[in-house]
Amino acid sequence: MEDCLDLNWDAWPLPALFRRAGLESASVIAIDRALDGDPGGDIAFLDHDGVYDGMTEPPDLLAPGAVAEIAAALDAVDADRVLAAIPPTAEETATVFRFRVEDIVALMAGIGLVPYVAGALDRLRAFYAEAARRDLAMVVWID
């Protein structure tokens, strides 16, 4: 396993789908923490243009215990329930995913929305599980 996971934009739909699926609050909190980190970590040295472009929140830290909590919560998520929360139309999906409609249409014609979301969730789960197994801290941000 590499010590870096770059999901590109693939992770962006997950928090909205967790909420749309009606998952319990622990799962929703876990996906938010997995993608946003926990505030208060002393990593201000990463808050510069070479790392952080200002488009989203600056990098945050997850301590090893937090990584383990998130890994366990993500592992417990019913992926089928998340996938069932994908809206039926490209227009609705674009709103939920915060993507352009034409990008959703391209995904639907290409890999498909279910494999796209399932792949992002699987990669995120596997990364957190391995990081937890290795007792690693994590720096988290979306660039």
PyMOL commands that set and color helices and strands:
alter all, ss='L'
color gray80, all
select helices_A, chain A and resi 13-20+25-36+44-46+64-76+79-84+90-97+101-109+113-133
alter helices_A, ss='H'
color red, helices_A
select strands_A, chain A and resi 60-62+138-140
alter strands_A, ss='S'
color yellow, strands_A
deselect
rebuild
show_as cartoon
